[in-house]
Amino acid sequence: MSGRFKGFKRWIFAGCVLVLGIVLTAAFYWRYDILRTTLDPKVPFQTYDPPPAPNYADPAAWALLPRGATGMDRAADVFFVHPTTFDGGRDWNAPYDQPKADRYLNRVVLPNYAAPFSRVGRIFAPHYRQASLYTFLTLRDDAREARRFAYGDVRDAFRAWRDRYDKGRPLVLVGVEQGGSLLARLAAEEIAPDPALKARLAGVYLIETAVPADEYGPVAAVPACARRDQAGCVVAWASLTDGDFQKAQEWLGRSLTWRGGDQLENLNGRKPLCVNPLLGAQTDERAPARLNLGSVNATGLEWGARPAFLKRQVWAQCENGLLHTGRPKSASLRDTGSWTDRRKVDGFNLFWADIEADAAARVAALGKREPPVIRAPAP
């Protein structure tokens, strides 16, 4: 009798292990759907009550804002629009001072993506009621509404810069991921029609942003950059590690671009603009890794500290509108963090020093003077 009881217990144990295995397998298989569900605000945008608007007369509404004469020794002003830092959940759009998103902005985004411009100009980086990460995981109309809503804050911040802080200096516009998409519209609506602003435009950087190449042809109001010593042009790219076909499909199939003002539509087969950051030009030429001036993982680095560069980490080549790169040699230039962090821009910058040199060259080209020499520290 005791033998039968022991056998029964073994069957019960085996059954429990089997059920647990099935549950864990299902949870792993559907983990992205589960995570997406947790980020869904679950209310229509039309009935959503958004967070209060930032007041750009208040310094607290800016992530970076020069004080007094700070940065006036730099050649230009840089208007920087940050990428997605807010996961989602209850809100379609983040409160502009959301603590967790703000920590990610200061710890990861600013040292990796704003800092390359810190020697080029004084940086103005507004907080804004960004669309949540969830809006980039779905093509629902609600998500598009949230992204349209975010543009209003960026436009207002730019106008506040123009009215309060503009000193007539050369201007560099920088947007990363979500910020790049919003900045593309800003350049079309606020810069292109204004001859005075357009004449002072050194460059527009749309980093990790897919925009249609046919909108930036040679006769466009703000064309794609054809060479590094050209001012008043656009540098844009959407990157992937060579061979990452899933990422290529996401860029081409899920990227949204502005049409007719505030309408967002898929690329629909249009080729994205790709300006190779190692060459500073719109070209399909392969740039070898020896041209890579310096990659950086600056996450956690104190603002203003100069990072140590990792040279010659990746080659880069534009193929079918996307920037293909080699796999970085350094383990510090690899994706880490939670699933949501991996869906945001990388916590490192493969082209940190290249962007810095490129921006300096375009500001110099605008003023028809020799670019300042910016050297990477010795390895």
C-alpha positions as a Markdown table, in Angstrom:
| # | Residue | x | y | z |
|---|---|---|---|---|
| 1 | Met | 0.0 | 0.0 | 0.0 |
| 2 | Ser | 2.8 | 2.4 | 0.9 |
| 3 | Gly | 4.5 | 1.6 | -2.5 |
| 4 | Arg | 1.3 | 2.6 | -4.3 |
| 5 | Phe | 1.1 | 5.8 | -2.3 |
| 6 | Lys | 4.7 | 6.7 | -3.1 |
| 7 | Gly | 4.0 | 6.0 | -6.8 |
| 8 | Phe | 0.9 | 8.2 | -6.7 |
| 9 | Lys | 3.0 | 11.1 | -5.1 |
| 10 | Arg | 5.6 | 10.7 | -7.8 |
| 11 | Trp | 2.9 | 11.0 | -10.5 |
| 12 | Ile | 1.4 | 14.1 | -8.7 |
| 13 | Phe | 4.9 | 15.7 | -8.5 |
| 14 | Ala | 5.6 | 14.9 | -12.2 |
| 15 | Gly | 2.2 | 16.3 | -13.2 |
| 16 | Cys | 3.0 | 19.5 | -11.2 |
| 17 | Val | 6.4 | 19.9 | -12.9 |
| 18 | Leu | 4.8 | 19.4 | -16.3 |
| 19 | Val | 2.1 | 22.0 | -15.7 |
| 20 | Leu | 4.6 | 24.4 | -14.3 |
| 21 | Gly | 6.8 | 23.8 | -17.4 |
| 22 | Ile | 3.8 | 24.5 | -19.7 |
| 23 | Val | 3.0 | 27.7 | -17.8 |
| 24 | Leu | 6.6 | 29.0 | -17.9 |
| 25 | Thr | 6.9 | 28.1 | -21.6 |
| 26 | Ala | 3.7 | 29.9 | -22.4 |
| 27 | Ala | 4.8 | 32.9 | -20.4 |
| 28 | Phe | 8.1 | 33.0 | -22.2 |
| 29 | Tyr | 6.5 | 32.6 | -25.6 |
| 30 | Trp | 3.9 | 35.3 | -25.0 |
| 31 | Arg | 6.1 | 37.5 | -22.8 |
| 32 | Tyr | 6.1 | 40.4 | -25.2 |
| 33 | Asp | 2.3 | 40.4 | -25.6 |
| 34 | Ile | 2.1 | 40.3 | -21.8 |
| 35 | Leu | 4.4 | 43.2 | -21.4 |
| 36 | Arg | 2.6 | 45.2 | -24.1 |
| 37 | Thr | -0.6 | 44.6 | -22.3 |
| 38 | Thr | 0.8 | 45.9 | -19.0 |
| 39 | Leu | 1.9 | 49.1 | -20.9 |
| 40 | Asp | -1.4 | 49.7 | -22.6 |
| 41 | Pro | -3.3 | 52.7 | -20.9 |
| 42 | Lys | -6.6 | 50.8 | -21.7 |
| 43 | Val | -8.5 | 54.1 | -22.3 |
| 44 | Pro | -9.2 | 55.7 | -25.7 |
| 45 | Phe | -7.0 | 58.8 | -26.3 |
| 46 | Gln | -10.1 | 60.8 | -27.0 |
| 47 | Thr | -11.2 | 60.4 | -23.4 |
| 48 | Tyr | -7.7 | 60.5 | -21.9 |
| 49 | Asp | -6.9 | 63.4 | -19.6 |
| 50 | Pro | -3.3 | 64.3 | -20.4 |
| 51 | Pro | -0.8 | 65.6 | -17.8 |
| 52 | Pro | -0.4 | 69.3 | -17.3 |
| 53 | Ala | 1.7 | 71.2 | -19.9 |
| 54 | Pro | 5.2 | 72.3 | -19.1 |
| 55 | Asn | 5.8 | 76.0 | -18.8 |
| 56 | Tyr | 9.0 | 76.8 | -20.7 |
| 57 | Ala | 9.5 | 80.1 | -18.9 |
| 58 | Asp | 10.3 | 77.9 | -15.9 |
| 59 | Pro | 13.8 | 76.3 | -15.9 |
| 60 | Ala | 12.3 | 73.2 | -14.4 |
| 61 | Ala | 10.7 | 72.5 | -17.8 |
| 62 | Trp | 14.1 | 72.0 | -19.3 |
| 63 | Ala | 16.4 | 69.0 | -18.9 |
| 64 | Leu | 19.3 | 71.2 | -20.1 |
| 65 | Leu | 19.2 | 75.0 | -20.0 |
| 66 | Pro | 22.3 | 77.2 | -20.0 |
| 67 | Arg | 22.4 | 79.8 | -17.3 |
| 68 | Gly | 23.4 | 83.4 | -18.0 |
| 69 | Ala | 26.5 | 83.5 | -20.2 |
| 70 | Thr | 27.2 | 79.8 | -19.8 |
| 71 | Gly | 28.2 | 78.3 | -23.1 |
| 72 | Met | 28.5 | 81.5 | -25.0 |
| 73 | Asp | 32.0 | 80.6 | -25.8 |
| 74 | Arg | 30.6 | 77.8 | -27.9 |
| 75 | Ala | 30.0 | 78.5 | -31.5 |
| 76 | Ala | 26.3 | 77.6 | -31.8 |
| 77 | Asp | 23.0 | 76.9 | -30.0 |
| 78 | Val | 21.8 | 73.3 | -30.0 |
| 79 | Phe | 18.2 | 72.4 | -29.6 |
| 80 | Phe | 18.0 | 68.8 | -28.5 |
| 81 | Val | 14.8 | 66.6 | -28.4 |
| 82 | His | 15.3 | 63.5 | -26.4 |
| 83 | Pro | 14.1 | 59.9 | -27.3 |
| 84 | Thr | 11.5 | 57.8 | -25.5 |
| 85 | Thr | 12.3 | 57.4 | -21.9 |
| 86 | Phe | 8.8 | 56.6 | -20.5 |
| 87 | Asp | 7.5 | 53.0 | -20.7 |
| 88 | Gly | 3.7 | 53.6 | -20.4 |
| 89 | Gly | 1.0 | 52.1 | -18.3 |
| 90 | Arg | -1.7 | 54.6 | -17.1 |
| 91 | Asp | -0.6 | 57.4 | -19.4 |
| 92 | Trp | -0.5 | 57.7 | -23.2 |
| 93 | Asn | 1.9 | 60.6 | -22.7 |
| 94 | Ala | 4.3 | 61.0 | -19.8 |
| 95 | Pro | 4.1 | 63.8 | -17.3 |
| 96 | Tyr | 7.0 | 66.0 | -18.3 |
| 97 | Asp | 8.6 | 65.5 | -14.9 |
| 98 | Gln | 7.9 | 61.8 | -14.5 |
| 99 | Pro | 10.7 | 60.7 | -12.1 |
| 100 | Lys | 11.6 | 57.3 | -13.6 |
| 101 | Ala | 11.7 | 58.6 | -17.1 |
| 102 | Asp | 13.7 | 61.6 | -15.9 |
| 103 | Arg | 16.3 | 59.3 | -14.3 |
| 104 | Tyr | 16.7 | 57.4 | -17.5 |
| 105 | Leu | 17.1 | 60.6 | -19.4 |
| 106 | Asn | 19.8 | 61.9 | -17.2 |
| 107 | Arg | 21.6 | 58.7 | -16.7 |
| 108 | Val | 21.5 | 57.2 | -20.2 |
| 109 | Val | 20.3 | 59.6 | -22.9 |
| 110 | Leu | 22.0 | 62.9 | -22.2 |
| 111 | Pro | 25.6 | 61.6 | -21.7 |
| 112 | Asn | 25.3 | 59.3 | -24.8 |
| 113 | Tyr | 23.4 | 61.5 | -27.2 |
| 114 | Ala | 23.4 | 65.1 | -26.1 |
| 115 | Ala | 26.9 | 65.3 | -24.8 |
| 116 | Pro | 28.5 | 64.9 | -28.3 |
| 117 | Phe | 27.2 | 68.4 | -29.0 |
| 118 | Ser | 28.4 | 70.0 | -25.8 |
| 119 | Arg | 31.6 | 71.4 | -27.2 |
| 120 | Val | 29.8 | 72.6 | -30.3 |
| 121 | Gly | 27.1 | 74.7 | -28.7 |
| 122 | Arg | 25.1 | 75.5 | -25.6 |
| 123 | Ile | 22.4 | 72.9 | -25.3 |
| 124 | Phe | 18.7 | 73.5 | -24.9 |
| 125 | Ala | 16.9 | 70.3 | -24.1 |
| 126 | Pro | 13.2 | 70.6 | -23.2 |
| 127 | His | 11.2 | 68.2 | -21.2 |
| 128 | Tyr | 8.0 | 67.4 | -23.0 |
| 129 | Arg | 5.0 | 65.1 | -22.6 |
| 130 | Gln | 6.5 | 62.4 | -24.7 |
| 131 | Ala | 4.5 | 59.6 | -26.2 |
| 132 | Ser | 5.0 | 56.4 | -24.2 |
| 133 | Leu | 7.1 | 53.4 | -25.4 |
| 134 | Tyr | 3.8 | 51.6 | -25.8 |
| 135 | Thr | 2.9 | 53.9 | -28.7 |
| 136 | Phe | 5.8 | 52.5 | -30.6 |
| 137 | Leu | 4.7 | 48.9 | -30.0 |
| 138 | Thr | 1.3 | 49.3 | -31.7 |
| 139 | Leu | -0.1 | 51.0 | -34.8 |
| 140 | Arg | -3.4 | 51.9 | -33.2 |
| 141 | Asp | -4.8 | 55.4 | -34.0 |
| 142 | Asp | -4.6 | 56.2 | -30.2 |
| 143 | Ala | -0.9 | 55.8 | -30.4 |
| 144 | Arg | -0.6 | 58.1 | -33.3 |
| 145 | Glu | -2.7 | 60.7 | -31.5 |
| 146 | Ala | -0.3 | 60.5 | -28.5 |
| 147 | Arg | 2.6 | 61.2 | -30.9 |
| 148 | Arg | 0.8 | 64.2 | -32.5 |
| 149 | Phe | 0.1 | 65.5 | -29.0 |
| 150 | Ala | 3.8 | 65.3 | -28.1 |
| 151 | Tyr | 4.7 | 67.5 | -31.0 |
| 152 | Gly | 2.8 | 70.4 | -29.5 |
| 153 | Asp | 5.2 | 70.6 | -26.6 |
| 154 | Val | 8.3 | 70.4 | -28.8 |
| 155 | Arg | 7.0 | 73.2 | -31.0 |
| 156 | Asp | 6.2 | 75.3 | -27.9 |
| 157 | Ala | 9.7 | 74.7 | -26.5 |
| 158 | Phe | 11.3 | 75.7 | -29.7 |
| 159 | Arg | 9.3 | 78.9 | -29.9 |
| 160 | Ala | 10.2 | 79.6 | -26.2 |
| 161 | Trp | 13.9 | 79.2 | -27.2 |
| 162 | Arg | 13.5 | 81.5 | -30.1 |
| 163 | Asp | 11.6 | 84.2 | -28.1 |
| 164 | Arg | 13.7 | 84.0 | -24.9 |
| 165 | Tyr | 17.2 | 82.6 | -25.6 |
| 166 | Asp | 18.0 | 83.1 | -29.2 |
| 167 | Lys | 21.0 | 85.4 | -29.7 |
| 168 | Gly | 21.2 | 85.0 | -33.5 |
| 169 | Arg | 23.9 | 82.3 | -33.3 |
| 170 | Pro | 24.3 | 79.3 | -35.6 |
| 171 | Leu | 21.7 | 76.7 | -34.9 |
| 172 | Val | 22.0 | 72.9 | -34.7 |
| 173 | Leu | 18.8 | 70.8 | -34.3 |
| 174 | Val | 19.2 | 67.3 | -32.8 |
| 175 | Gly | 16.5 | 64.7 | -32.3 |
| 176 | Val | 16.9 | 61.1 | -31.3 |
| 177 | Glu | 14.3 | 58.3 | -32.1 |
| 178 | Gln | 10.9 | 59.8 | -31.1 |
| 179 | Gly | 12.7 | 63.1 | -30.7 |
| 180 | Gly | 14.0 | 62.8 | -34.3 |
| 181 | Ser | 10.5 | 62.2 | -35.7 |
| 182 | Leu | 9.2 | 65.2 | -33.9 |
| 183 | Leu | 12.1 | 67.3 | -35.0 |
| 184 | Ala | 11.6 | 66.3 | -38.6 |
| 185 | Arg | 8.2 | 68.0 | -38.5 |
| 186 | Leu | 9.6 | 71.0 | -36.6 |
| 187 | Ala | 12.3 | 71.6 | -39.2 |
| 188 | Ala | 9.6 | 71.5 | -42.0 |
| 189 | Glu | 7.2 | 73.8 | -40.2 |
| 190 | Glu | 9.3 | 76.2 | -38.2 |
| 191 | Ile | 12.7 | 76.3 | -40.0 |
| 192 | Ala | 12.1 | 75.8 | -43.7 |
| 193 | Pro | 9.6 | 78.6 | -44.1 |
| 194 | Asp | 11.7 | 81.1 | -42.1 |
| 195 | Pro | 14.6 | 82.5 | -44.2 |
| 196 | Ala | 16.3 | 84.1 | -41.1 |
| 197 | Leu | 16.4 | 80.8 | -39.2 |
| 198 | Lys | 17.2 | 78.7 | -42.2 |
| 199 | Ala | 20.2 | 81.0 | -43.0 |
| 200 | Arg | 21.6 | 80.2 | -39.5 |
| 201 | Leu | 21.0 | 76.4 | -39.7 |
| 202 | Ala | 24.2 | 74.5 | -39.4 |
| 203 | Gly | 22.7 | 71.1 | -39.4 |
| 204 | Val | 19.7 | 68.8 | -38.5 |
| 205 | Tyr | 20.5 | 65.5 | -36.8 |
| 206 | Leu | 17.8 | 62.9 | -36.9 |
| 207 | Ile | 19.5 | 60.1 | -35.0 |
| 208 | Glu | 17.9 | 56.6 | -35.1 |
| 209 | Thr | 15.1 | 58.0 | -37.1 |
| 210 | Ala | 13.5 | 56.7 | -40.3 |
| 211 | Val | 12.4 | 59.6 | -42.6 |
| 212 | Pro | 11.7 | 59.3 | -46.3 |
| 213 | Ala | 14.7 | 60.1 | -48.4 |
| 214 | Asp | 12.6 | 61.5 | -51.2 |
| 215 | Glu | 11.7 | 64.5 | -49.0 |
| 216 | Tyr | 15.3 | 65.5 | -48.6 |
| 217 | Gly | 16.5 | 65.7 | -52.2 |
| 218 | Pro | 19.0 | 68.3 | -53.5 |
| 219 | Val | 16.3 | 70.9 | -54.2 |
| 220 | Ala | 14.5 | 70.4 | -50.8 |
| 221 | Ala | 14.3 | 73.4 | -48.4 |
| 222 | Val | 16.6 | 71.5 | -46.1 |
| 223 | Pro | 18.3 | 68.7 | -48.1 |
| 224 | Ala | 20.2 | 65.7 | -47.1 |
| 225 | Cys | 23.9 | 66.2 | -46.4 |
| 226 | Ala | 26.1 | 65.3 | -49.4 |
| 227 | Arg | 29.4 | 66.0 | -47.8 |
| 228 | Arg | 30.8 | 66.9 | -44.3 |
| 229 | Asp | 31.7 | 70.5 | -45.1 |
| 230 | Gln | 28.1 | 71.3 | -46.0 |
| 231 | Ala | 25.9 | 73.4 | -43.7 |
| 232 | Gly | 22.1 | 73.7 | -43.6 |
| 233 | Cys | 21.4 | 70.0 | -44.3 |
| 234 | Val | 20.1 | 66.9 | -42.7 |
| 235 | Val | 22.1 | 64.0 | -41.2 |
| 236 | Ala | 19.7 | 61.0 | -40.6 |
| 237 | Trp | 20.1 | 57.3 | -40.1 |
| 238 | Ala | 18.3 | 54.3 | -38.7 |
| 239 | Ser | 20.8 | 51.6 | -37.7 |
| 240 | Leu | 21.0 | 47.9 | -37.2 |
| 241 | Thr | 23.7 | 45.3 | -36.7 |
| 242 | Asp | 24.4 | 43.7 | -40.1 |
| 243 | Gly | 22.3 | 40.6 | -40.4 |
| 244 | Asp | 19.6 | 41.6 | -38.0 |
| 245 | Phe | 16.7 | 41.1 | -40.4 |
| 246 | Gln | 14.0 | 41.5 | -37.7 |
| 247 | Lys | 15.3 | 45.0 | -36.9 |
| 248 | Ala | 15.3 | 45.8 | -40.6 |
| 249 | Gln | 11.7 | 44.7 | -40.9 |
| 250 | Glu | 10.7 | 46.9 | -37.9 |
| 251 | Trp | 12.4 | 50.0 | -39.3 |
| 252 | Leu | 10.8 | 49.5 | -42.7 |
| 253 | Gly | 7.4 | 48.2 | -41.6 |
| 254 | Arg | 6.6 | 50.0 | -38.4 |
| 255 | Ser | 8.2 | 53.5 | -38.8 |
| 256 | Leu | 5.7 | 56.3 | -39.1 |
| 257 | Thr | 6.4 | 59.5 | -40.9 |
| 258 | Trp | 4.6 | 62.9 | -41.1 |
| 259 | Arg | 2.4 | 63.6 | -44.1 |
| 260 | Gly | 0.4 | 66.8 | -44.8 |
| 261 | Gly | 1.1 | 68.4 | -41.4 |
| 262 | Asp | -0.1 | 66.2 | -38.5 |
| 263 | Gln | -0.9 | 63.0 | -40.3 |
| 264 | Leu | 1.3 | 59.9 | -39.5 |
| 265 | Glu | 1.6 | 57.1 | -42.0 |
| 266 | Asn | 3.9 | 54.1 | -42.7 |
| 267 | Leu | 6.8 | 54.5 | -45.0 |
| 268 | Asn | 4.8 | 52.3 | -47.5 |
| 269 | Gly | 7.9 | 51.2 | -49.4 |
| 270 | Arg | 9.6 | 54.6 | -49.4 |
| 271 | Lys | 13.3 | 54.4 | -48.9 |
| 272 | Pro | 14.6 | 56.0 | -45.6 |
| 273 | Leu | 17.2 | 58.7 | -45.6 |
| 274 | Cys | 20.6 | 57.3 | -44.7 |
| 275 | Val | 23.6 | 59.7 | -44.1 |
| 276 | Asn | 26.6 | 57.7 | -43.0 |
| 277 | Pro | 27.9 | 59.2 | -39.7 |
| 278 | Leu | 31.4 | 58.0 | -40.4 |
| 279 | Leu | 31.5 | 59.8 | -43.8 |
| 280 | Gly | 29.1 | 62.7 | -43.2 |
| 281 | Ala | 27.5 | 62.1 | -46.5 |
| 282 | Gln | 24.5 | 60.4 | -48.2 |
| 283 | Thr | 26.2 | 57.5 | -49.9 |
| 284 | Asp | 26.2 | 53.7 | -50.2 |
| 285 | Glu | 29.9 | 53.6 | -49.8 |
| 286 | Arg | 31.2 | 51.3 | -47.0 |
| 287 | Ala | 33.1 | 53.2 | -44.3 |
| 288 | Pro | 35.7 | 50.9 | -42.7 |
| 289 | Ala | 36.1 | 50.7 | -39.0 |
| 290 | Arg | 39.4 | 52.6 | -39.1 |
| 291 | Leu | 37.3 | 55.8 | -39.8 |
| 292 | Asn | 35.3 | 55.3 | -36.6 |
| 293 | Leu | 36.7 | 58.1 | -34.4 |
| 294 | Gly | 35.2 | 56.8 | -31.1 |
| 295 | Ser | 32.4 | 54.8 | -29.7 |
| 296 | Val | 31.3 | 55.4 | -26.1 |
| 297 | Asn | 29.2 | 53.8 | -23.3 |
| 298 | Ala | 28.7 | 57.0 | -21.3 |
| 299 | Thr | 25.7 | 55.7 | -19.3 |
| 300 | Gly | 26.0 | 57.0 | -15.7 |
| 301 | Leu | 28.8 | 59.4 | -16.6 |
| 302 | Glu | 28.4 | 62.8 | -14.9 |
| 303 | Trp | 27.3 | 65.6 | -17.2 |
| 304 | Gly | 30.3 | 67.5 | -18.5 |
| 305 | Ala | 32.8 | 64.7 | -18.0 |
| 306 | Arg | 34.8 | 63.7 | -21.1 |
| 307 | Pro | 34.3 | 60.0 | -21.9 |
| 308 | Ala | 37.1 | 57.7 | -22.9 |
| 309 | Phe | 36.7 | 56.8 | -26.6 |
| 310 | Leu | 36.8 | 53.3 | -28.0 |
| 311 | Lys | 38.2 | 53.7 | -31.5 |
| 312 | Arg | 37.6 | 51.6 | -34.7 |
| 313 | Gln | 34.8 | 49.7 | -33.2 |
| 314 | Val | 32.4 | 49.4 | -36.2 |
| 315 | Trp | 32.3 | 49.8 | -40.0 |
| 316 | Ala | 29.1 | 51.4 | -41.4 |
| 317 | Gln | 27.3 | 51.2 | -44.7 |
| 318 | Cys | 23.9 | 52.5 | -46.0 |
| 319 | Glu | 22.0 | 49.7 | -47.6 |
| 320 | Asn | 18.4 | 50.2 | -48.9 |
| 321 | Gly | 18.1 | 53.3 | -46.7 |
| 322 | Leu | 19.2 | 51.6 | -43.4 |
| 323 | Leu | 22.6 | 52.0 | -41.7 |
| 324 | His | 24.2 | 48.6 | -41.4 |
| 325 | Thr | 27.1 | 48.3 | -38.9 |
| 326 | Gly | 29.5 | 45.7 | -37.8 |
| 327 | Arg | 29.2 | 44.1 | -34.4 |
| 328 | Pro | 31.2 | 46.3 | -31.8 |
| 329 | Lys | 34.4 | 44.8 | -30.6 |
| 330 | Ser | 33.9 | 45.9 | -27.0 |
| 331 | Ala | 31.4 | 44.1 | -24.7 |
| 332 | Ser | 30.5 | 47.5 | -23.2 |
| 333 | Leu | 28.8 | 48.3 | -26.5 |
| 334 | Arg | 26.1 | 45.7 | -26.3 |
| 335 | Asp | 22.4 | 45.8 | -25.4 |
| 336 | Thr | 21.7 | 45.2 | -21.7 |
| 337 | Gly | 18.8 | 45.9 | -19.3 |
| 338 | Ser | 15.2 | 45.0 | -19.1 |
| 339 | Trp | 13.0 | 44.2 | -22.1 |
| 340 | Thr | 11.6 | 47.8 | -22.1 |
| 341 | Asp | 15.1 | 49.3 | -22.0 |
| 342 | Arg | 16.1 | 47.2 | -25.0 |
| 343 | Arg | 13.2 | 48.6 | -26.9 |
| 344 | Lys | 14.6 | 52.1 | -26.4 |
| 345 | Val | 17.7 | 53.6 | -28.0 |
| 346 | Asp | 20.9 | 51.9 | -27.1 |
| 347 | Gly | 22.6 | 52.8 | -23.8 |
| 348 | Phe | 25.8 | 53.6 | -25.7 |
| 349 | Asn | 26.7 | 55.6 | -28.8 |
| 350 | Leu | 28.7 | 53.9 | -31.6 |
| 351 | Phe | 29.3 | 57.3 | -33.3 |
| 352 | Trp | 29.9 | 59.7 | -30.3 |
| 353 | Ala | 33.1 | 61.2 | -31.5 |
| 354 | Asp | 32.1 | 61.1 | -35.2 |
| 355 | Ile | 28.9 | 63.1 | -34.4 |
| 356 | Glu | 30.9 | 65.6 | -32.4 |
| 357 | Ala | 33.4 | 66.2 | -35.3 |
| 358 | Asp | 30.6 | 66.3 | -37.8 |
| 359 | Ala | 28.6 | 69.0 | -36.0 |
| 360 | Ala | 31.8 | 71.1 | -35.5 |
| 361 | Ala | 32.5 | 70.9 | -39.2 |
| 362 | Arg | 29.0 | 72.0 | -40.2 |
| 363 | Val | 29.0 | 74.9 | -37.8 |
| 364 | Ala | 32.4 | 75.9 | -39.2 |
| 365 | Ala | 31.1 | 75.6 | -42.7 |
| 366 | Leu | 28.2 | 77.9 | -41.9 |
| 367 | Gly | 30.7 | 80.5 | -40.7 |
| 368 | Lys | 33.2 | 79.7 | -43.5 |
| 369 | Arg | 35.9 | 79.2 | -41.0 |
| 370 | Glu | 38.2 | 76.3 | -40.2 |
| 371 | Pro | 36.6 | 73.7 | -37.9 |
| 372 | Pro | 38.0 | 73.5 | -34.4 |
| 373 | Val | 40.3 | 70.5 | -33.8 |
| 374 | Ile | 38.6 | 68.1 | -31.5 |
| 375 | Arg | 40.8 | 65.1 | -30.7 |
| 376 | Ala | 39.8 | 62.0 | -28.9 |
| 377 | Pro | 41.8 | 61.1 | -25.8 |
| 378 | Ala | 44.6 | 58.6 | -26.4 |
| 379 | Pro | 43.3 | 55.0 | -25.9 |
